[in-house]
Amino acid sequence: MNIATGAMNTLLPKLAELVVGEYKLQKGVKGEIKELEKELTYISAALRKVSEVPVDQLDEQVKVWARDARELSYDIEDAVDTFMLRGKGREQEGQDTSSLKGLIGKAANLYKKARNNHKIHNVIKDIMDQVKKVSECRDRYKVDNIAAGPSLVSVDPRLEAMYRKAAEIVGIDGPKSELVKRLMNEDISSLQQPKIISIVGVGGLGKTTLANALLQDLKAKFDCHFFVSVSFNPDIKKIFKNILVQLDENKYGHIDEAWEINLLINKIIDFLKNRRCLCVIDDLWKELPWDTIKLALQGGTHGSKIIITTRNKAVAEHVGGGIYELKPLSNDDSRELFYKRIFDSLDNFPPDLSKATEKILKKCGGVPLAIITTASLLATKPRCSVEWEKVNNFIGSGSENSPHVDKMNTIIRLSYNDLPFHLKTCLLSLSKYPEDQVIRKDVLVWSWIAEGFITRVGSNLQETGEGYFNELINRSLIQPVNVISHFHPLGERGAYACQLHDMVLELIIKLSAEEGFATTLLSDGEQAGASSHQREREIIRRLSLHNSSNANASITERKLLSKVRSLDVFGRADLMMPVLSRFCVLRVLQLEDCSGLDNNHLKDLSNLYLLKFLRLQGLKVTELPESIGKLESLETLDIRGAYESVIMLPLSFGKLGKLVRLHADSVELPDGVALENMKSLQELVAIRLTLHAMTEIGKLRELKALELFIEEEPETSTDNWEELVRTCLQMCPNLLQVLVLRAPLVLRSMDFMARVPSGLQTFMCNIHLMAIPRWIDSSLSCLTVLSILLWRARVQLEHLDKLAGLPSLRFLRIRALSPPHEQEKLVIHSSPSSFPCLTELRISCPLMFLKFQPGAMRKLQRFCLGFDARKTAEHFRTNTFDYGFENLPSLQHVVIDFFNYELPKAQDAIRKTINDHPNHPSLDFS
């Protein structure tokens, strides 16, 4: 059981709050709650132990105990949450009282019926009775003594990659050539210490195959070589013995078992002295084994090379040296590998299998092991489209029992088992999403917070959640989307979303169904990943509907929906969504397509008192219903993707005292609404700029992020707009960290902002300015993201010189629209204090020529340039387009936009410069 600890993490702090909070409980009741808290702490510790053991090593009784403990913790948390909310004065109606002796119903109606501590005592007593039963089972099954045992020894599924014939390997030439170039590029530093390159990628991507191919091609150029696999649970002593045997089998073929690790390390160091060695450290999972292994390699100077393979980018970063992120195979290479595995010759491929083949390859996602294992399975089947379609369907359903599929699942499950319990929970939560869904990072993190998956005390939950997201990417379990090209409106960098490989999704759907974590109903009414026994479970904690028709109504009618904590509807919500009044303890509600909903459909929202996260995508309404104001637990309201240009917020919006963030494309605050009681509000995106709105926003002392938009009205003059903007921006809260402005206006200047929030970290101005504001200078010590839109003004060297003094700036974007026909050549000078932190620069201007001098922008990783190549070549009378990229030591990515006019000479010149760069940055012409 890997997700059983989740509810406990949020429940225990709530019990502590009951004792010290504003609930006026008698001393005896407080003592009972403390006793309950103590007992649950023991259960939580036992659950954590269980979560650390791979599920296939758990006794069936322990699995049952963990499932019962988890279900109990959910019921207790629902009761406590309901009581804490109702205990502050609101009554609850329509609660389900069918389980746990009706403790949810008792909690909901406690104050309404009696308002006395005797009733509270009864609720606690009911809970305690249940907890004692679970504790007795814990003792009976000796759960506290559980520990992960040694895994059964099986054939390493990566072993085949080491001995595969070179002729059978597909798509390896490009990566191998690139890595040879990097490894063999000798410099002074590589002669003094070993050069290290880590190959990073998801399990089954071919890292071992590539590393072994490099070893075979290059070993003749070295004095000695070795290849060792570290794996998930490494035996370091055995690894060192293996290294010695490969270095000198005659001398170390029979090593004394009494040799300790220190002696083995010294023997390796002595052997590598004055020798040039090629070392492959395969399948490195964690940092600690490397810290030990590297002690033995410190003698490998004279141009030694070390190749690491790992699934975890964080491990590669810890190791140091270069990082090569191995990409999935191209469509053509995938097809070739697939065909080679089944047919003696490509000429033997039957055309009628093409359609099924493309579907299967799409699911394999370019992962060689997935392609090989699937092809191996198909090789045992009749070569007809009907049989291949069956296999295609089985791949997504987990129904096919095959050693080939088991091999792939074993590799993915290893990565899953290596996760800490909190990341297992977060990964399983992705099982609710449809195949190929692009999942936004912010939406994912907000839902994790709402469900209590992120509970670190004293930390920023948003930042912690983003850390979880990044760690799942680093471990190659989720695939980042638009890392380079996407720019978040609030200045957030990196991957803005993710996707799941089909086989990862298949595994977590299966695990989720096994553990009763989530129930996913597909369009045919079947439950994804569930066995017939699992489909009989009445209790649903998380429900996801995928394009389900009304045929699913009969299924949901049979289920107990009153305990559902999360409801996600992918498809037309008006055709699929069950009656919301049946969901009594819902925390997360996400409706992907609200185009058919009106405010009558949304009226039942007012009953969802525990709702924390509400996402309504594709709304067609012009205003939100007043019932929104009754969602007193709501923390996140996300209505992006609406069809209407502006949605009016209800007057009751000001009653959402726990709301942390509102995200929309465009909303308007009605006159008469007051925001002074919204003391938790930190993010407002995007509000129509009015004097009333800014007067109220100015009262939000905790506001950190604000996006404002202006709708231009024909009868309003530019002077009046400037006055409105000037007046409103002076009201910005002092703690503001992110400010985004957008409007189809031209302002002569923004120098009127005399009072700029000192902690401003992001400023994005999509208002046409005729000059860069004077207040943007080195005094803005926290500014990390800056985006400016210039109108009829050219980008000048003095602009860049001034911005170079911003000490924390990491992202800079300057766009110049309709500039004058004159433009000077911009030279970025070298200076230790010039752009000390800048990692990304984007400049867009019809006439633009940059030159980076040595030492300029030493940390720049991404450079995006948009310009008219033809006009620039004519204006500056050049075809060389030498930007000095060789002077940017950290450069990784270059994007060039020729403004829809390609100039081959410019492309060739830029491509040659990039190819000669020691980092071999990626180059895209858009």
LUMDREN-126511 format. One line per field, with one value per residue (C-alpha): residue number from 1; x, y, z. Coordinates in steps of 0.5 Angstrom, whole numbers, plus 500, padded with zeros to 3 digits. Example, Ala and Ser with C-alpha at 12.3 -4.5 7.8 and 13.67 -1.06 7.14 Angstrom:
residues 2
i <- c(1/2)
px <- c(525/527)
py <- c(491/498)
pz <- c(516/514)
//
This chain:
residues 926
i <- c(1/2/3/4/5/6/7/8/9/10/11/12/13/14/15/16/17/18/19/20/21/22/23/24/25/26/27/28/29/30/31/32/33/34/35/36/37/38/39/40/41/42/43/44/45/46/47/48/49/50/51/52/53/54/55/56/57/58/59/60/61/62/63/64/65/66/67/68/69/70/71/72/73/74/75/76/77/78/79/80/81/82/83/84/85/86/87/88/89/90/91/92/93/94/95/96/97/98/99/100/101/102/103/104/105/106/107/108/109/110/111/112/113/114/115/116/117/118/119/120/121/122/123/124/125/126/127/128/129/130/131/132/133/134/135/136/137/138/139/140/141/142/143/144/145/146/147/148/149/150/151/152/153/154/155/156/157/158/159/160/161/162/163/164/165/166/167/168/169/170/171/172/173/174/175/176/177/178/179/180/181/182/183/184/185/186/187/188/189/190/191/192/193/194/195/196/197/198/199/200/201/202/203/204/205/206/207/208/209/210/211/212/213/214/215/216/217/218/219/220/221/222/223/224/225/226/227/228/229/230/231/232/233/234/235/236/237/238/239/240/241/242/243/244/245/246/247/248/249/250/251/252/253/254/255/256/257/258/259/260/261/262/263/264/265/266/267/268/269/270/271/272/273/274/275/276/277/278/279/280/281/282/283/284/285/286/287/288/289/290/291/292/293/294/295/296/297/298/299/300/301/302/303/304/305/306/307/308/309/310/311/312/313/314/315/316/317/318/319/320/321/322/323/324/325/326/327/328/329/330/331/332/333/334/335/336/337/338/339/340/341/342/343/344/345/346/347/348/349/350/351/352/353/354/355/356/357/358/359/360/361/362/363/364/365/366/367/368/369/370/371/372/373/374/375/376/377/378/379/380/381/382/383/384/385/386/387/388/389/390/391/392/393/394/395/396/397/398/399/400/401/402/403/404/405/406/407/408/409/410/411/412/413/414/415/416/417/418/419/420/421/422/423/424/425/426/427/428/429/430/431/432/433/434/435/436/437/438/439/440/441/442/443/444/445/446/447/448/449/450/451/452/453/454/455/456/457/458/459/460/461/462/463/464/465/466/467/468/469/470/471/472/473/474/475/476/477/478/479/480/481/482/483/484/485/486/487/488/489/490/491/492/493/494/495/496/497/498/499/500/501/502/503/504/505/506/507/508/509/510/511/512/513/514/515/516/517/518/519/520/521/522/523/524/525/526/527/528/529/530/531/532/533/534/535/536/537/538/539/540/541/542/543/544/545/546/547/548/549/550/551/552/553/554/555/556/557/558/559/560/561/562/563/564/565/566/567/568/569/570/571/572/573/574/575/576/577/578/579/580/581/582/583/584/585/586/587/588/589/590/591/592/593/594/595/596/597/598/599/600/601/602/603/604/605/606/607/608/609/610/611/612/613/614/615/616/617/618/619/620/621/622/623/624/625/626/627/628/629/630/631/632/633/634/635/636/637/638/639/640/641/642/643/644/645/646/647/648/649/650/651/652/653/654/655/656/657/658/659/660/661/662/663/664/665/666/667/668/669/670/671/672/673/674/675/676/677/678/679/680/681/682/683/684/685/686/687/688/689/690/691/692/693/694/695/696/697/698/699/700/701/702/703/704/705/706/707/708/709/710/711/712/713/714/715/716/717/718/719/720/721/722/723/724/725/726/727/728/729/730/731/732/733/734/735/736/737/738/739/740/741/742/743/744/745/746/747/748/749/750/751/752/753/754/755/756/757/758/759/760/761/762/763/764/765/766/767/768/769/770/771/772/773/774/775/776/777/778/779/780/781/782/783/784/785/786/787/788/789/790/791/792/793/794/795/796/797/798/799/800/801/802/803/804/805/806/807/808/809/810/811/812/813/814/815/816/817/818/819/820/821/822/823/824/825/826/827/828/829/830/831/832/833/834/835/836/837/838/839/840/841/842/843/844/845/846/847/848/849/850/851/852/853/854/855/856/857/858/859/860/861/862/863/864/865/866/867/868/869/870/871/872/873/874/875/876/877/878/879/880/881/882/883/884/885/886/887/888/889/890/891/892/893/894/895/896/897/898/899/900/901/902/903/904/905/906/907/908/909/910/911/912/913/914/915/916/917/918/919/920/921/922/923/924/925/926)
px <- c(500/503/498/495/499/496/490/494/499/493/489/494/495/487/486/491/488/481/484/487/482/476/472/470/471/471/477/475/473/480/483/480/482/489/489/486/491/496/493/493/500/502/498/501/508/506/503/509/513/508/509/516/515/514/507/509/513/507/503/495/493/498/495/488/490/493/487/482/487/487/479/478/483/479/472/475/478/471/468/473/473/465/465/470/467/460/463/463/456/454/449/449/444/443/449/450/450/451/458/462/456/454/459/460/452/453/459/455/449/452/451/444/441/445/451/454/460/456/455/462/464/460/463/470/468/465/472/476/472/474/481/482/480/485/490/488/489/496/498/496/499/505/505/510/516/515/521/523/526/531/527/527/533/531/534/536/531/537/542/539/541/549/549/545/548/550/546/540/540/536/536/543/548/546/546/553/556/554/557/563/564/563/567/573/574/580/582/587/582/580/587/587/581/576/571/564/558/551/546/539/532/526/527/527/529/536/541/545/545/548/553/555/555/560/564/565/567/572/575/581/583/584/589/583/576/570/562/559/551/549/542/537/540/547/552/558/563/561/561/568/570/567/571/578/576/575/581/585/582/589/590/584/580/580/579/579/572/575/578/574/571/577/582/578/578/586/587/583/586/593/591/588/595/598/593/587/581/574/569/561/557/550/543/545/539/542/547/550/553/556/559/563/564/568/573/576/576/580/586/584/587/591/584/580/572/566/560/554/547/541/533/534/537/538/543/546/547/550/555/557/560/556/548/546/538/536/530/525/526/523/517/521/526/521/517/524/526/518/519/526/523/518/519/526/525/521/519/515/510/503/500/493/497/499/493/494/502/501/496/501/507/504/503/510/512/519/521/525/524/516/517/521/517/511/514/516/509/506/511/507/501/497/499/492/489/484/489/494/488/487/494/493/487/491/497/492/488/493/490/495/499/506/513/515/510/512/519/517/512/518/522/517/515/522/522/515/518/524/519/518/511/509/511/508/501/502/504/498/493/495/492/485/487/486/491/495/492/497/496/498/503/499/493/496/500/493/489/495/494/487/487/493/498/503/503/510/509/512/514/510/506/506/513/514/509/513/519/515/513/520/522/518/520/527/526/523/516/513/515/515/511/514/520/523/518/512/512/508/504/506/513/514/519/521/516/509/505/507/504/505/508/502/506/507/499/497/501/499/492/493/496/490/485/488/489/482/485/481/476/476/470/471/467/464/462/468/472/480/485/480/479/472/473/475/469/464/467/462/466/469/474/476/472/474/469/472/467/462/455/448/450/454/449/447/454/454/447/450/456/457/458/458/465/468/473/475/471/474/470/473/468/461/460/452/452/456/456/452/448/453/448/450/458/458/465/468/475/476/472/475/470/474/468/463/460/454/453/449/448/442/447/452/447/448/455/453/452/460/462/469/471/478/479/474/476/471/474/470/464/460/456/457/457/458/452/452/452/460/460/458/464/467/473/475/482/483/478/480/475/481/479/472/468/466/471/469/466/463/464/458/457/458/465/468/465/470/475/479/481/488/488/483/485/481/482/478/474/470/469/462/461/459/463/468/474/477/475/479/485/488/488/495/493/489/489/486/482/479/482/477/478/473/477/484/481/479/485/489/486/489/495/497/496/503/501/496/494/490/487/484/479/480/473/473/471/476/482/490/491/485/487/494/491/487/493/497/492/491/498/499/494/498/499/506/508/506/511/508/505/502/499/496/492/492/494/500/503/508/511/510/515/509/510/514/512/514/513/520/520/517/520/516/514/511/508/504/502/506/511/515/521/523/521/526/525/527/534/539/535/530/534/529/527/528/523/522/518/517/514/516/512/516/522/529/533/539/545/544/537/541/547/542/538/545/545/539/542/537/535/534/529/529/524/524/520/520/514/514/521/524/528/535/538/545/549/548/555/554/560/564/563/563/557/553/547/550/544/541/539/534/534/529/529/525/526/525/532/537/544/547/555/557/564/568/565/558/552/556/550/546/543/537/537/531/532/526/528/528/534/533/532/538/543/541/542/548/551/553/551/556/551/556/553/559/555/562/563/557/560/553/549/544/538/538/531/531/525/526/519/517/522/528/535/539/546/543/541/548/552/548/548/556/557/552/555/562/560/563/556/553/546/540/538/531/529/521)
py <- c(500/506/512/510/515/521/523/522/527/532/529/529/537/538/534/538/545/542/542/549/552/556/551/551/544/541/539/531/532/535/529/524/528/528/520/519/523/519/513/515/517/510/508/513/511/504/506/510/503/499/505/504/496/494/492/485/484/485/480/480/481/487/490/489/492/498/499/499/504/509/508/510/516/519/518/521/527/528/528/533/538/538/539/544/548/547/549/556/557/554/548/543/539/532/529/521/518/511/509/509/510/516/520/525/526/527/532/536/537/537/545/545/539/540/544/541/537/531/530/531/526/521/523/522/515/513/514/511/505/504/506/501/496/498/498/491/488/492/488/482/482/485/491/495/489/490/491/491/484/482/482/475/475/475/477/484/486/491/486/484/491/490/484/486/486/493/491/491/498/503/511/510/514/521/521/516/521/527/524/522/529/531/526/526/534/534/540/542/540/534/531/533/530/525/528/526/525/523/520/521/519/514/507/503/509/506/509/502/500/507/507/500/502/508/503/498/504/508/502/501/509/507/503/500/500/497/497/496/497/500/499/500/497/497/492/497/492/487/493/495/487/487/493/490/484/487/492/486/479/475/479/480/474/471/477/475/476/479/485/491/497/501/496/495/503/503/498/501/508/504/501/507/511/514/510/513/509/509/508/506/507/504/505/510/511/515/520/516/510/515/519/512/510/516/516/510/514/520/516/516/522/523/524/518/519/517/515/515/513/515/516/522/528/531/525/527/534/532/528/534/534/534/532/529/528/522/523/518/515/519/516/513/510/507/504/501/498/495/492/489/485/482/481/478/484/490/488/482/487/487/493/492/492/499/502/498/499/506/506/501/505/512/508/506/513/512/508/503/498/499/498/491/488/490/487/481/480/481/476/470/473/471/477/480/487/484/480/487/491/486/487/495/495/490/495/500/496/492/485/482/477/476/476/481/486/484/486/493/494/491/497/502/499/500/507/508/503/508/514/517/516/523/523/516/519/525/520/516/522/523/516/520/524/521/518/524/529/536/537/544/544/550/546/539/543/546/540/537/542/542/534/535/531/537/538/540/545/552/552/555/549/552/552/545/542/545/542/535/536/537/531/527/530/529/522/521/519/525/528/536/540/546/547/552/556/557/563/563/570/570/569/562/559/551/546/549/542/535/529/521/516/511/505/509/511/504/502/508/506/499/501/506/501/496/501/504/511/513/510/512/511/510/512/505/505/500/502/503/498/494/487/484/484/491/494/491/496/501/507/511/517/520/519/521/521/520/522/518/518/518/510/511/514/507/506/512/511/504/507/511/518/522/520/522/527/529/529/530/530/530/532/535/536/538/531/527/530/527/531/535/535/528/530/532/532/534/538/538/539/540/540/541/543/547/550/547/549/555/558/553/547/551/552/546/549/552/545/544/547/543/545/547/547/549/549/551/551/553/557/561/565/572/572/567/565/568/561/561/566/560/556/558/553/555/556/556/558/557/559/560/558/562/563/570/576/578/575/579/576/576/581/575/574/578/573/568/569/563/564/564/565/567/565/567/570/576/578/584/586/589/596/594/588/589/585/587/580/576/576/570/572/572/572/575/574/577/583/589/595/600/605/601/595/598/601/594/591/596/593/586/586/579/580/577/577/581/581/587/588/595/595/601/605/609/615/615/619/617/622/620/613/615/618/612/607/612/613/605/603/608/603/597/593/594/586/585/581/580/585/584/589/588/593/595/602/607/610/615/613/610/614/616/610/613/608/601/595/594/586/586/580/580/585/584/590/588/596/599/604/609/608/604/606/610/606/600/600/596/598/593/588/582/583/576/577/583/583/590/592/598/602/606/606/602/598/602/600/604/600/594/597/600/593/590/592/589/584/578/578/571/573/579/580/586/587/593/594/599/602/607/605/607/601/601/595/592/590/586/588/584/586/582/586/585/581/577/572/572/565/567/573/574/580/581/587/588/591/587/585/583/581/578/580/575/574/577/574/568/564/565/559/560/566/567/573/575/580/581/577/581/588/587/584/590/595/593/590/583/576/573/574/573/574/571/565/562/567/565/559/556/557/551/553/558/560/564/567/571/574/569/571/566/567/561/565/567/560/557/562/561/554/553/558/553/547/550/551/546/546/544/548/546/551/552/556/558)
pz <- c(500/498/499/505/509/505/510/516/514/514/520/525/525/525/531/534/532/535/542/542/537/538/539/547/548/555/559/558/551/550/553/549/542/545/546/539/536/540/537/530/530/532/526/521/523/521/515/513/514/509/504/504/502/495/494/491/498/502/506/504/511/511/505/508/514/511/506/512/516/510/509/517/516/510/514/521/517/513/520/523/517/517/525/525/519/522/529/527/526/519/519/514/511/507/510/509/515/513/515/521/525/522/525/519/520/527/526/521/525/532/533/530/535/541/541/547/549/550/543/541/546/542/536/539/542/535/532/538/537/530/531/537/532/527/532/535/527/527/533/531/524/527/522/526/525/517/513/505/504/499/492/488/484/476/470/469/463/461/460/453/451/453/448/442/436/433/427/431/434/431/432/436/431/432/440/439/435/439/445/442/440/447/450/446/446/450/454/459/465/462/462/470/472/469/464/466/462/464/460/463/461/462/464/457/453/451/456/457/450/448/454/452/444/446/450/444/439/444/448/444/445/452/456/460/461/465/465/472/474/480/480/485/491/490/493/493/495/490/485/487/486/479/477/479/475/469/470/471/471/472/478/481/479/486/490/498/501/507/503/506/502/503/501/494/493/494/489/484/485/484/478/475/476/470/466/461/463/460/465/465/471/469/472/478/482/488/490/495/491/487/492/494/487/485/491/487/480/483/480/473/470/463/459/463/461/465/462/467/466/470/470/475/473/480/481/474/477/483/479/475/468/462/462/455/455/451/447/445/438/432/428/423/427/432/425/423/430/430/424/425/431/427/420/417/411/411/404/408/412/410/408/412/419/418/422/428/427/428/434/437/436/439/445/445/445/442/448/445/450/450/442/443/448/444/438/441/444/437/434/437/434/428/423/422/423/428/433/432/434/440/442/442/446/451/452/455/459/463/461/457/461/457/460/454/457/464/463/461/467/472/469/470/477/479/478/482/488/489/490/497/499/498/491/490/492/487/481/483/482/475/474/473/467/460/455/452/456/457/464/467/472/476/476/478/484/486/486/490/496/496/497/503/499/500/508/509/516/515/508/502/499/492/492/495/490/484/487/487/480/478/482/478/471/474/475/468/470/467/461/461/456/452/457/452/448/453/458/464/465/472/470/472/468/466/464/464/464/463/460/461/457/456/459/466/465/465/471/475/473/475/482/483/482/486/492/491/490/484/480/473/468/461/455/455/462/464/470/468/470/475/476/477/484/485/481/486/491/493/496/491/494/487/481/474/468/461/455/459/456/460/460/466/470/472/475/479/482/485/488/494/492/499/500/494/495/488/482/475/468/462/456/456/463/462/459/464/471/477/481/485/492/492/494/501/502/496/496/488/482/475/469/463/458/461/454/456/463/465/472/473/473/478/483/487/488/494/498/497/504/504/497/496/489/483/476/471/464/457/461/456/462/462/470/476/480/487/490/489/495/499/498/505/504/497/496/488/483/476/470/465/458/458/451/454/453/460/466/471/478/483/489/494/491/497/502/500/506/505/497/496/488/482/475/469/462/464/470/472/479/480/484/491/492/498/498/505/508/503/508/504/497/494/486/482/475/471/473/469/471/474/480/484/483/485/491/493/491/495/501/500/504/503/495/491/484/480/473/470/463/460/455/450/450/443/447/452/450/451/457/461/460/463/469/470/470/474/479/480/480/486/490/489/495/498/498/491/488/481/476/469/465/458/454/447/449/447/453/453/459/466/470/474/478/484/489/486/491/493/493/486/482/476/471/465/461/455/454/448/451/448/453/458/465/469/475/473/475/480/486/484/487/487/480/476/470/466/459/456/449/446/441/435/439/438/442/445/448/454/455/456/460/465/465/466/473/475/480/480/473/470/464/460/454/450/444/439/434/429/431/427/421/424/429/432/432/440/443/450/454/459/466/472/474/468/468/473/474/467/464/458/453/448/443/438/433/425/425/430/430/437/439/445/447/451/459/457/460/463/465/459/457/452/447/442/437/432/426/419/416/409/412/417/412/408/413/416/410/412/411/417/422/427/434/438/441/442/448/452/456/459/452/451/447/441/437/431/428/421/421/416/411/411/409/407/408/415/417/414/418/425/424/423/429/433/431/433/440/445/449/442/443/440/434/432/426/427)
//
